[in-house]
Amino acid sequence: MRTHRGYLLMEMLMVVGLFAMVGGMAIGIARWSLSYMHSTEIAGSRSAALDQAIGQLRGDVWRAASMRSPDQQTLQLEVDGTPITWRLDADGSIARADAGQMRRWEAGLSGASFASEQDSARLIVPDTAESRGGTISMISQFIVLGINHR
């Protein structure tokens, strides 16, 4: 009786097939992982940009002697005698212009709007598929207290 010292062709094909299936799954998982990392990185940078922009906006409104919102995408302030214009762009960015300087933040604020009253301003952010919206209310200490700081 003879013993076989090798593998049958069918056995080899099954092993190659199993390796191909495991490799295909590994590639799919790697692609998903990279796309998830990329989307998380974008969300993190937008969140940081939004945080910086809101911090600057709060500071400007806090020190504003006057404010008005001529349309839903624009907020005009006067701070220390300097006119400052905040603008919401269609691409979701927010921009601040004062005395010849312009700063823009890619904040993902598509559909957001400004509203102002005599002593306060609001940034209204709509709900999206990725996040819940809301309203950020800011008040001017100078207007509320009747301080003229020109």
C-alpha positions in Angstrom: 0.0 0.0 0.0 1.3 3.4 -1.0 1.0 6.5 1.2 0.5 9.9 -0.4 3.1 12.5 0.4 1.5 15.6 -1.0 -1.7 17.6 -1.3 -4.4 17.1 -3.8 -5.1 19.8 -6.3 -8.6 20.2 -4.8 -7.2 20.8 -1.3 -4.8 23.5 -2.7 -7.6 25.3 -4.5 -9.7 25.4 -1.3 -6.8 26.9 0.7 -6.1 29.5 -2.0 -9.9 30.3 -2.0 -9.9 30.7 1.8 -6.8 33.1 1.6 -8.6 35.1 -1.1 -11.7 35.5 1.0 -9.8 36.5 4.1 -7.7 38.9 2.0 -10.8 40.5 0.5 -12.4 41.0 3.9 -9.1 42.5 5.2 -9.0 45.0 2.3 -12.6 46.0 2.9 -12.0 46.5 6.6 -8.9 48.6 5.9 -10.8 50.8 3.4 -13.7 51.4 5.8 -11.2 52.2 8.6 -9.3 54.7 6.5 -12.5 56.5 5.3 -13.8 56.6 8.9 -10.5 58.1 10.1 -10.7 60.7 7.3 -14.3 61.7 8.1 -13.4 61.9 11.8 -10.4 64.1 11.1 -12.6 66.5 9.0 -15.2 66.7 11.7 -12.6 67.4 14.3 -11.0 70.2 12.2 -14.5 71.7 11.6 -15.3 71.5 15.2 -12.0 73.3 16.2 -12.7 76.0 13.5 -16.2 76.5 14.7 -15.0 76.8 18.3 -12.4 79.4 17.3 -14.9 81.4 15.3 -17.6 81.3 18.0 -15.0 82.5 20.6 -14.1 85.4 18.4 -17.7 86.2 17.6 -18.7 86.1 21.3 -15.8 88.5 22.1 -16.8 90.9 19.3 -20.5 90.9 20.3 -19.6 91.3 24.0 -17.7 94.5 23.3 -20.0 95.9 20.5 -21.4 99.4 20.9 -23.9 98.7 18.1 -25.0 95.7 16.0 -27.4 95.0 13.2 -28.1 92.1 10.8 -29.1 93.5 7.4 -29.7 90.0 6.1 -29.6 86.5 7.5 -26.0 85.9 6.4 -24.5 89.1 7.7 -23.9 90.6 11.2 -22.4 94.1 11.4 -20.9 95.3 14.7 -19.1 98.3 15.9 -16.3 97.5 18.4 -14.0 100.2 19.8 -15.1 102.5 16.9 -14.1 99.9 14.3 -16.8 98.3 12.0 -16.6 94.5 12.0 -18.6 92.4 9.5 -19.4 88.7 10.1 -20.6 86.8 7.1 -21.9 83.2 6.6 -21.1 81.8 3.2 -23.0 79.2 1.3 -20.2 76.7 1.6 -20.6 76.6 5.4 -17.7 78.9 6.2 -17.9 81.9 8.4 -15.8 85.0 7.8 -14.8 88.1 9.9 -13.7 91.4 8.2 -12.4 94.4 10.0 -10.1 97.3 9.0 -8.8 95.6 5.9 -8.3 92.2 7.5 -10.3 89.1 6.7 -10.4 85.8 8.5 -12.3 82.7 7.4 -13.1 79.5 9.2 -14.3 76.3 7.4 -16.8 75.6 10.1 -19.5 73.5 8.3 -22.3 75.9 9.0 -24.3 75.4 5.9 -27.8 76.9 6.3 -26.9 78.9 9.4 -28.2 82.4 9.9 -27.7 85.5 12.0 -30.4 87.5 13.8 -29.9 90.5 16.0 -31.9 92.6 18.4 -31.0 95.8 20.2 -28.5 94.3 22.6 -28.0 90.7 21.4 -27.1 88.6 18.5 -28.0 85.0 17.7 -26.3 82.4 15.4 -29.0 79.9 14.4 -27.6 76.5 13.2 -30.0 74.1 11.6 -30.1 70.3 12.3 -28.1 68.2 9.8 -27.7 64.5 9.3 -24.4 64.6 11.2 -25.3 66.9 14.1 -28.1 68.6 16.0 -28.4 72.3 15.4 -29.3 75.0 17.9 -29.1 78.7 18.7 -26.1 80.5 20.1 -27.2 83.7 21.9 -24.7 86.4 22.6 -25.2 89.7 24.5 -23.3 93.0 24.4 -22.3 94.2 27.8 -21.7 97.7 26.5 -25.2 98.0 25.1 -26.9 96.4 28.1 -25.0 98.7 30.5 -25.3 101.8 28.3 -21.5 102.2 28.1 -20.2 104.4 25.3 -16.7 103.1 24.7 -15.7 105.1 21.6 
